Amino acid sequence: MSMSLNRVQLIGNLTADPEMKQIPSGQMVTTFSLATNRTWTDDSGQKQSKVEFHNLVAWGKLAEICGQYLKKGGKAFVEGRLQTRDWEGQDGVKRYRTEVVLENMIMLDRKGESMGGGDMAAGAMAGGAAGVAAQQGDDGGFKPADGGQGEEEVSIDDLPF
């Protein structure tokens, strides 16, 4: 018996407003990019940092929620699986794109604060986050994680890691 796992968890800031569109079947899809920062000290004692950009895709109800509530600069926790697509460009060259297909999203910006600029993770992680959260339901559809009761408070104990 072989076992496999494809699970991605990220906390970062949106690099632009999400792009939401409807595909011909009528289903909604929203794409956006999230930036994460890694900081470390190198062998010579110098502080180094690197930004990674992650391509995210949400479908169905979760796509609508992401498109409606997320904005450029906003901080979010996302969870999903990696997927790589390939296609042939007009120049005949094969292209690849690796994306995180979302199953869960939690906004980490506090109520009343602007979405742009500033690092609001500390306040959000301490439990002051606005709780716009959504996850995929067992029926394949998406529903608000709080059962549709509106906003909820998110604390560090609620994050699944």
N, C-alpha and C positions, 0 to 999 in steps of 0.2 A: 504494500500500500504506500503510495507516495503522497506527500502532503505539500501544499503550496499556499502561499499567502501573497496577496497584492493589496497593500494598505498604505495610504499616504495620509499624514497629518501635518498641517502647516498652520503657523500663525504669522501673518504678515500684513503689509499694506497694499491696497490696490494702486496700480500704476496709472489707471485711467478709469473713467466710468465704464461699467459693463455694457456690452452690446447685446441687445435682446432682439431676436427675430423669430418669425414663425416659419417652419419648414412646410413644404407642400402638403404633408399629411395633416397639418393643423397643429402639430406639437410645437411648443415653445422651446427655444434653445438660447442660452445666454453664455457668452464667452467673456472672459476677463483675465487679467494677469495680476499675480500677487508677487511682491518682492519680499524676500527674507534676507536678513543680514547675519553673517557669521563673523565673529571677532575672535582673534587669538593672538598670542605673543609668540613671535618667531624665535629661533635659536639665539639671535643676537639681542633679545630682550625688547625688540621693537613691536609695538602694537600694530596688527594688521587687520584688515576687514575686507570682506568680499560680499557683494550682493548677488543673489540668485533670483532669476525671474522664472515663475512657474505659470504655464498656460493652463487655465481652468475652464471646464465646460459643465454647465448644469442643464438638466432637461426637465420638462414638465412644470409642475407647480413650483419646484425648487428654482427653476430658471426664472419664473415670474417674481418670486420673492427676492432673488439676488438682483434682478434687474430693477426692481422697485426700491429696495432699501440700501443697496451698496453704492458708494460713491468713491471717486478718486481720492486717495489719501486715507480712506477709512481702514480700520484694522478689523480683521476677521480671522476666526478659526475655521478651517475647512478640513474635510475628511473625505477620502474617496479612494479610487484605484487608478493606477497608471495605465494608459492606453497609448499605443503608437499607431498613427495612420500613415499611409504612404500613398502617393499619387505621382503622376507624371506631369511635369511642368510643360508649358507651351514650347519650351526649348528642347523637349524630349528627355530632360534629365529627371531622374527619380528623386522625389523630395520626401522627407520624413518630418513628422511633428509629434512630439510626445506631450500628452496632456493628462491632467488629473480630472477624471470624470467624477463629479461631486455626488456624494450620498448624504452629506450633512454640512451645515453652515451655521456658525454662531457669530453674530456681530459683536465686536469687543469695544465699540465706542460707547462712551457714557452718554446718557441722555443730556440734551441741552448743549452739547459741545459740537463745534463744527467738525465736519468730516475731514477737512483738509489740514495738513501740517501737524507737527507735534507728535510726540510718542505717548500715546495714552494707554499703553499696555499695563503700566504699574497700577493705575486706578482701576482698569478693567479687570485685571487679574485679582485685585483685592476684593472684588465683588460689586463694583459700582457700574457694571456694564448694562447697557440697554439690551434686553433679551429678545432680539429678533433671531429666532433659531428655527431651523427647519431640517427635517430628515426624511429619508425615503421610507414609505410605509411598506408593510409586508405585501400589500396588493400591487406593488410596483409603482404606485402613485406617490406623491409627496404630500406631506401634511406638516403644519407647524409642530415643532417638537413639544410644545406645551399643550397640545390638544386643541389649539385654536382659541385659546382663552386670552389672546392679546400678548402684551409684554410681560416678561418675567425677569427676575433678577438672576444673573449668572455669577456664580462664585467659582473660585479656583477648584473647589471640590467637585464641581459639575463637569470639568474638563476630563476627557477620558484618557488621561495619561499622567 
